[in-house]
Amino acid sequence: MNSAKSFFAPHARGLSPLAGLGWLADVVGAALFAGCLSLYIAALAGAEGVIGPFWLLGGLVLGGLLRAAAQGVAAVAGQGNANRVKARLRAAVYARLLPTAQRRGALAGEDLRVAVDNIEACEGYFARFLPLRRASALAPLLVALLVAPASWVSTAIMLATLVPFIAGMVLAGYAARDEADRQFEALSRLSGLFVDRVRHLPIILAYGVQDRIARQLGTAAGEVADRTMRVLRVAFLSSAVLEFFAALSVALVAVYCGFSLLGLLPFEAPEQLTLARAFFALAMAPEFYLALRRLAAAYHDKQQGEAAAASLSAACERGAAALLDPAPAPAAIARLGLQRFEVAYPGGWRIGPLDAVWQEPGLHAITGETGSGKSSLLGALVGAAPAAGGAVLIDDVPASPGALAAAAGWAGQAPLLLPGTLLSNLLLGNTQAGGEQITQMLALLGLDTLAERRGEDLPIDPRGSGLSGGERRRIGIARAALSGRPLLLLDEPTADLDDALRDKVIAALEYFARDRLVIVATHDAQLVARAQSELRL
Amino acid sequence: MSVEQLLAAGTRRQRRALWVAILLAVLAALAAVLLLGISGWFLTGAALAGLGGTAAVQAFNYLIPSAAIRGLAIVRTAGRYGERLFSHRAALHAIAHLRPALFLRLAGQDAARALLQSPGEIATQLGADLDALEDRVVRRVAWPSALAAALAGLAAATLAGLASALALWATLAAMRLASRRLAGGALPGLRRQEAAALGALRAAYADYAAAGTDIAIYGLTDRVCAELQAHADRLDAARLAIVRREALVAGVLTVLAALGGALVLAFSIGPAPLAALAVLAASAALEAWAGLSRSDLQRPRIAAALERLAHFAEGNPADIEPVDNGPARLAISDKGTQTVLHRGERLRIGGPSGAGKTRLLETILGLRSDAPQTVETAGLSFAYVPQGNSLIAGTIADNLRMARPGVAEADMWRALDAACVGDVVRGLPAGLEYWLSSDLAALSGGQRRRVALARALLAGRDMLVLDEPTEGLDPATEARLTASLEAWLDQTGSGLLLVSHRHLPRRLAGQVLELG
């Protein structure tokens, strides 16, 4: 699949070549082993030895060490490359998916699968498949090259088996793909059945049909097994072709060398063979197809990587399309308006069309039943929900969500908490805010007791462990207010609070609204009572 | 029967295929060892005969070895092909046998309760666990074939002298020890670290994605990505450590195999052709033997899979049969007040989000038992339409038949029309036979929910249990559906348990139970 290649290309630059080179160095180790072995056998058979037998035995072990090191380097460097690519993919994918999740109306599980599982699925492609594919193009030639000085005819034999091998692989490969394509739909339907039925076990239990479903599963599983076997029968054929030519090249080299040494070749001997040369050619013959056999074993990694690339590239496109266009924040907002404004989710759920005008400064409320879309409307103003029509107006001029996002301080139902301190979390929207401002803000929102009790350096983790829901909310409000932006959008600012704290927060919101435009989504009647306007959904 | 016993039972049924696979694997392993050994012997013998002159050449029997070499090459290829085919057949059918049995085991209360929390992830994990077990059955042939190769190698080494055979035996033993020791020690711990890091990355991603608006508005993408990358780095580090460990195992085995070859040669006291036979046969045997380390490396994964499957499959069986004592009724006691519902009566359960409305519904249905309210049911049957997607992968007709086996097509259409989704289904390319996969959005969420509603209507139970039935619908459809439901309830006299935030459907139930 070329699309996988082009999707991966920008992320796969500057990878260590050691992964591929390791597999080539493996051939050198094999040659050292074969060379020492053939000289030792030749010496046993009475040939004049130039190298002592102990050196040769040492060479054998050294060959093994070289192979072990080369294979180890290849595996570790491959994983290192995969880790590097995964890190780059994460940076690219996260940057597109995280800030746009709400705007795309994405299902949380769907995004998580792309951002975590699909990226992990690329690992084998870079750790094993790619280095092996590079090595498999060169390793057989390197083997041929190393054997040539000992016996060029053996080299020729090995190379000659490549031609029918490639033809066989093409035929078997096509047949396997055709068969897999024919079975693909039925197989993918049936093979996911177990996971699907387990996932829906509660509803199956609710209808009390588990026995019938289990029987169906049994039938389907048998059918999957039969159909899978049909695909495997053909798929294994291509590895059989590989095996056959690997065995054939060994057998042909052995028979040629044997007859040549006996002087029984039916034609004039094209080269003068010695036992050492012949034995070296024989010992190297299995190495000729080894890289290709390793590549065949990594085929699954290739398939997984390509499937993941398709899904990642689609997700990146969707994410990139939903990113806010950066726009400068308007210097001031005197009036914010909605004109036939609509929000529509992929499932078909809609809000609007709505019309409204909110005057600055002032406190304004959006109200409605739970589920009526208060939060979604608030989010849609800053591009955090899928807007479907109409416009948002700043001072009667249509404004982009990007411009509004730059002008807005935002506090959602579950504000973002980053690992760090209470202080660093308060300042996420504005790192310049001064100490006095912060102290005042903490007091306004009743967070001063928290800060006094546990310090401004109170460590915070993303789950907000040790913080109550109300504290998290007020940290979000404080952050929005400290951001110094002219527009405050607050979602249920008084939820999860007791009466005293609620009054305090309402007073703080009124204080903010003296010089800013504050819009709250709420079902709190006391807060609505203090608002200058109410938009009911 | 434990999961392990279930698997054993499934495997027993595939005895024949497994035996054939083992036989072929043994043949292939023997052929591989002999192919190399005989080639080496033939070559060295041929060289000696060639040096010995014409008489020696004529005395040298070259026909049998050269024919054997060609024959062994074919046996090795055919053997490997057959071995793969039969071992996969045995594994696929053994696991196919296990699936329905395991599914019935999973239909226990513990599993159902866990699945209500995160159905997708647990189901996917269990699917992967079954794949791991399949791999274990496939690898059943590994030991017999490695043993055959080792024995053939030992026999060949004996021809070069007893000392060579002993050296080979010692190497084989050392390789097993090294593989088990190196794979068994650190690997399970590393795998656990990997799983923990992956879980932490998922959890962190889910947390941050929920606050995506904050990230977009305050321009915190880079900072959040850096925080996530820190989690990912731990995962990548664990992966690298695992690969290092696996490479160490493979490397040590490679060095030991080379050492074994050298020792066989060093101790050889036979003539050169037999030494060549011994060393090449030994090398082939050692290579096959090293393949056993894959089983060692897989062992922690299979153990974890078995443990998980056992945990879910051996819980308490779900008690979903309503107890039949006295007249049909449903009683819910919440904070001292009791609400009693009889056949044909309707109740709406209200309360803010998070008050436990769905939990109460699922407790009434017997799917869980952790609601703070006390629930008694007697003689009532329920048809449930949950909030999320509850359609199983299959055709629309398959889904409807879940509620009533053998239901006539006309009844299906009547139910679909009553659920205001008949026209949508008529517009699908295959109508009732349209295949709904669980992942692809063939129908919108609202349409799927209405098909699930049609299924509940078809079930003909005493009481309809609806959780937010009109969520996600536009006002016109919502009004149509509410009217249609009302007509259906009046006509059939069914009871109703309803959870809904929305205005319109509320009029379906006069009686209200407020939670929270």
Chai-1 contact restraints between the chains, C-beta under 6 A:
chainA,res_idxA,chainB,res_idxB,connection_type,confidence,min_distance_angstrom,max_distance_angstrom,comment,restraint_id
A,Y40,B,L265,contact,1.0,0.0,6.0,A-B,restraint_1
A,I41,B,T44,contact,1.0,0.0,6.0,A-B,restraint_2
A,I41,B,A276,contact,1.0,0.0,6.0,A-B,restraint_3
A,L44,B,A272,contact,1.0,0.0,6.0,A-B,restraint_4
A,L44,B,A275,contact,1.0,0.0,6.0,A-B,restraint_5
A,A45,B,T44,contact,1.0,0.0,6.0,A-B,restraint_6
A,A45,B,L48,contact,1.0,0.0,6.0,A-B,restraint_7
A,A45,B,A272,contact,1.0,0.0,6.0,A-B,restraint_8
A,L57,B,A262,contact,1.0,0.0,6.0,A-B,restraint_9
A,L57,B,A266,contact,1.0,0.0,6.0,A-B,restraint_10
A,L60,B,A258,contact,1.0,0.0,6.0,A-B,restraint_11
A,L60,B,G261,contact,1.0,0.0,6.0,A-B,restraint_12
A,L60,B,A262,contact,1.0,0.0,6.0,A-B,restraint_13
A,V61,B,A258,contact,1.0,0.0,6.0,A-B,restraint_14
A,V61,B,L259,contact,1.0,0.0,6.0,A-B,restraint_15
A,V61,B,A262,contact,1.0,0.0,6.0,A-B,restraint_16
A,G64,B,T254,contact,1.0,0.0,6.0,A-B,restraint_17
A,G64,B,V255,contact,1.0,0.0,6.0,A-B,restraint_18
A,G64,B,A258,contact,1.0,0.0,6.0,A-B,restraint_19
A,L65,B,V255,contact,1.0,0.0,6.0,A-B,restraint_20
A,R67,B,T254,contact,1.0,0.0,6.0,A-B,restraint_21
A,A68,B,G251,contact,1.0,0.0,6.0,A-B,restraint_22
A,A68,B,T254,contact,1.0,0.0,6.0,A-B,restraint_23
A,A68,B,V255,contact,1.0,0.0,6.0,A-B,restraint_24
A,G72,B,A247,contact,1.0,0.0,6.0,A-B,restraint_25
A,G72,B,G251,contact,1.0,0.0,6.0,A-B,restraint_26
A,A75,B,V243,contact,1.0,0.0,6.0,A-B,restraint_27
A,A75,B,A247,contact,1.0,0.0,6.0,A-B,restraint_28
A,V76,B,V243,contact,1.0,0.0,6.0,A-B,restraint_29
A,V76,B,R244,contact,1.0,0.0,6.0,A-B,restraint_30
A,V76,B,A247,contact,1.0,0.0,6.0,A-B,restraint_31
A,Q79,B,L240,contact,1.0,0.0,6.0,A-B,restraint_32
A,Q79,B,V243,contact,1.0,0.0,6.0,A-B,restraint_33
A,N83,B,D236,contact,1.0,0.0,6.0,A-B,restraint_34
A,R90,B,A232,contact,1.0,0.0,6.0,A-B,restraint_35
A,A91,B,C225,contact,1.0,0.0,6.0,A-B,restraint_36
A,Y94,B,C225,contact,1.0,0.0,6.0,A-B,restraint_37
A,A95,B,T221,contact,1.0,0.0,6.0,A-B,restraint_38
A,L98,B,A209,contact,1.0,0.0,6.0,A-B,restraint_39
A,L98,B,G212,contact,1.0,0.0,6.0,A-B,restraint_40
A,L98,B,I215,contact,1.0,0.0,6.0,A-B,restraint_41
A,P99,B,G212,contact,1.0,0.0,6.0,A-B,restraint_42
A,P99,B,I215,contact,1.0,0.0,6.0,A-B,restraint_43
A,P99,B,A216,contact,1.0,0.0,6.0,A-B,restraint_44
A,P99,B,T221,contact,1.0,0.0,6.0,A-B,restraint_45
A,A101,B,A209,contact,1.0,0.0,6.0,A-B,restraint_46
A,A101,B,G212,contact,1.0,0.0,6.0,A-B,restraint_47
A,Q102,B,G212,contact,1.0,0.0,6.0,A-B,restraint_48
A,Q102,B,T213,contact,1.0,0.0,6.0,A-B,restraint_49
A,G109,B,G120,contact,1.0,0.0,6.0,A-B,restraint_50
A,D111,B,A209,contact,1.0,0.0,6.0,A-B,restraint_51
A,L112,B,Y205,contact,1.0,0.0,6.0,A-B,restraint_52
A,L112,B,A206,contact,1.0,0.0,6.0,A-B,restraint_53
A,A115,B,Y205,contact,1.0,0.0,6.0,A-B,restraint_54
A,V116,B,L201,contact,1.0,0.0,6.0,A-B,restraint_55
A,V116,B,R202,contact,1.0,0.0,6.0,A-B,restraint_56
A,F194,B,R99,contact,1.0,0.0,6.0,A-B,restraint_57
A,F194,B,G127,contact,1.0,0.0,6.0,A-B,restraint_58
A,V195,B,A123,contact,1.0,0.0,6.0,A-B,restraint_59
A,V195,B,T124,contact,1.0,0.0,6.0,A-B,restraint_60
A,V195,B,G127,contact,1.0,0.0,6.0,A-B,restraint_61
A,D196,B,I392,contact,1.0,0.0,6.0,A-B,restraint_62
A,D196,B,A393,contact,1.0,0.0,6.0,A-B,restraint_63
A,D196,B,S438,contact,1.0,0.0,6.0,A-B,restraint_64
A,V198,B,A123,contact,1.0,0.0,6.0,A-B,restraint_65
A,V198,B,L126,contact,1.0,0.0,6.0,A-B,restraint_66
A,R199,B,P119,contact,1.0,0.0,6.0,A-B,restraint_67
A,R199,B,A123,contact,1.0,0.0,6.0,A-B,restraint_68
A,H200,B,I392,contact,1.0,0.0,6.0,A-B,restraint_69
A,L201,B,A112,contact,1.0,0.0,6.0,A-B,restraint_70
A,L201,B,L115,contact,1.0,0.0,6.0,A-B,restraint_71
A,P202,B,A112,contact,1.0,0.0,6.0,A-B,restraint_72
A,P202,B,L115,contact,1.0,0.0,6.0,A-B,restraint_73
A,P202,B,L116,contact,1.0,0.0,6.0,A-B,restraint_74
A,P202,B,L367,contact,1.0,0.0,6.0,A-B,restraint_75
A,I203,B,S390,contact,1.0,0.0,6.0,A-B,restraint_76
A,L205,B,A112,contact,1.0,0.0,6.0,A-B,restraint_77
A,L205,B,A318,contact,1.0,0.0,6.0,A-B,restraint_78
A,L205,B,I320,contact,1.0,0.0,6.0,A-B,restraint_79
A,A206,B,L365,contact,1.0,0.0,6.0,A-B,restraint_80
A,A206,B,Y384,contact,1.0,0.0,6.0,A-B,restraint_81
A,Y207,B,M402,contact,1.0,0.0,6.0,A-B,restraint_82
A,G208,B,I320,contact,1.0,0.0,6.0,A-B,restraint_83
A,V209,B,M402,contact,1.0,0.0,6.0,A-B,restraint_84
A,Q210,B,A107,contact,1.0,0.0,6.0,A-B,restraint_85
A,A214,B,P100,contact,1.0,0.0,6.0,A-B,restraint_86
A,A214,B,F103,contact,1.0,0.0,6.0,A-B,restraint_87
A,A214,B,L104,contact,1.0,0.0,6.0,A-B,restraint_88
A,L217,B,R99,contact,1.0,0.0,6.0,A-B,restraint_89
A,L217,B,P100,contact,1.0,0.0,6.0,A-B,restraint_90
A,L217,B,F103,contact,1.0,0.0,6.0,A-B,restraint_91
A,G218,B,P100,contact,1.0,0.0,6.0,A-B,restraint_92
A,A221,B,A96,contact,1.0,0.0,6.0,A-B,restraint_93
A,A221,B,R99,contact,1.0,0.0,6.0,A-B,restraint_94
A,G222,B,A96,contact,1.0,0.0,6.0,A-B,restraint_95
A,A225,B,L92,contact,1.0,0.0,6.0,A-B,restraint_96
A,A225,B,H93,contact,1.0,0.0,6.0,A-B,restraint_97
A,A225,B,A96,contact,1.0,0.0,6.0,A-B,restraint_98
A,T228,B,L92,contact,1.0,0.0,6.0,A-B,restraint_99
A,M229,B,R89,contact,1.0,0.0,6.0,A-B,restraint_100
A,L232,B,H88,contact,1.0,0.0,6.0,A-B,restraint_101
A,F236,B,Y81,contact,1.0,0.0,6.0,A-B,restraint_102
A,F236,B,R84,contact,1.0,0.0,6.0,A-B,restraint_103
A,A240,B,T77,contact,1.0,0.0,6.0,A-B,restraint_104
A,A240,B,Y81,contact,1.0,0.0,6.0,A-B,restraint_105
A,E243,B,T77,contact,1.0,0.0,6.0,A-B,restraint_106
A,E243,B,R80,contact,1.0,0.0,6.0,A-B,restraint_107
A,F244,B,T77,contact,1.0,0.0,6.0,A-B,restraint_108
A,A247,B,A73,contact,1.0,0.0,6.0,A-B,restraint_109
A,A247,B,R76,contact,1.0,0.0,6.0,A-B,restraint_110
A,A247,B,T77,contact,1.0,0.0,6.0,A-B,restraint_111
A,L248,B,A73,contact,1.0,0.0,6.0,A-B,restraint_112
A,A251,B,I69,contact,1.0,0.0,6.0,A-B,restraint_113
A,A251,B,R70,contact,1.0,0.0,6.0,A-B,restraint_114
A,A251,B,A73,contact,1.0,0.0,6.0,A-B,restraint_115
A,A254,B,S39,contact,1.0,0.0,6.0,A-B,restraint_116
A,A254,B,I69,contact,1.0,0.0,6.0,A-B,restraint_117
A,V255,B,S66,contact,1.0,0.0,6.0,A-B,restraint_118
A,C257,B,L43,contact,1.0,0.0,6.0,A-B,restraint_119
A,G258,B,F42,contact,1.0,0.0,6.0,A-B,restraint_120
A,G258,B,L43,contact,1.0,0.0,6.0,A-B,restraint_121
A,G258,B,A46,contact,1.0,0.0,6.0,A-B,restraint_122
A,L261,B,A46,contact,1.0,0.0,6.0,A-B,restraint_123
A,L261,B,A47,contact,1.0,0.0,6.0,A-B,restraint_124
A,L261,B,G50,contact,1.0,0.0,6.0,A-B,restraint_125
A,L262,B,A46,contact,1.0,0.0,6.0,A-B,restraint_126
A,L262,B,A49,contact,1.0,0.0,6.0,A-B,restraint_127
A,L262,B,G50,contact,1.0,0.0,6.0,A-B,restraint_128
A,L262,B,V57,contact,1.0,0.0,6.0,A-B,restraint_129
A,G263,B,G50,contact,1.0,0.0,6.0,A-B,restraint_130
A,L275,B,A47,contact,1.0,0.0,6.0,A-B,restraint_131
A,A278,B,L43,contact,1.0,0.0,6.0,A-B,restraint_132
A,F279,B,L43,contact,1.0,0.0,6.0,A-B,restraint_133
A,L282,B,S39,contact,1.0,0.0,6.0,A-B,restraint_134
A,L282,B,L43,contact,1.0,0.0,6.0,A-B,restraint_135
A,G347,B,S444,contact,1.0,0.0,6.0,A-B,restraint_136
A,G347,B,G445,contact,1.0,0.0,6.0,A-B,restraint_137
A,G347,B,G446,contact,1.0,0.0,6.0,A-B,restraint_138
A,G347,B,G472,contact,1.0,0.0,6.0,A-B,restraint_139
A,G348,B,S444,contact,1.0,0.0,6.0,A-B,restraint_140
A,G348,B,G446,contact,1.0,0.0,6.0,A-B,restraint_141
A,W349,B,G472,contact,1.0,0.0,6.0,A-B,restraint_142
A,R350,B,D474,contact,1.0,0.0,6.0,A-B,restraint_143
A,E369,B,H501,contact,1.0,0.0,6.0,A-B,restraint_144
A,T370,B,S353,contact,1.0,0.0,6.0,A-B,restraint_145
A,T370,B,H501,contact,1.0,0.0,6.0,A-B,restraint_146
A,G371,B,H501,contact,1.0,0.0,6.0,A-B,restraint_147
A,G379,B,T213,contact,1.0,0.0,6.0,A-B,restraint_148
A,V382,B,I217,contact,1.0,0.0,6.0,A-B,restraint_149
A,A384,B,T213,contact,1.0,0.0,6.0,A-B,restraint_150
A,A405,B,I217,contact,1.0,0.0,6.0,A-B,restraint_151
A,W410,B,I217,contact,1.0,0.0,6.0,A-B,restraint_152
A,G412,B,T213,contact,1.0,0.0,6.0,A-B,restraint_153
A,A414,B,A210,contact,1.0,0.0,6.0,A-B,restraint_154
A,L416,B,A211,contact,1.0,0.0,6.0,A-B,restraint_155
A,L416,B,D214,contact,1.0,0.0,6.0,A-B,restraint_156
A,L428,B,Y218,contact,1.0,0.0,6.0,A-B,restraint_157
A,G429,B,Y218,contact,1.0,0.0,6.0,A-B,restraint_158
A,P462,B,D207,contact,1.0,0.0,6.0,A-B,restraint_159
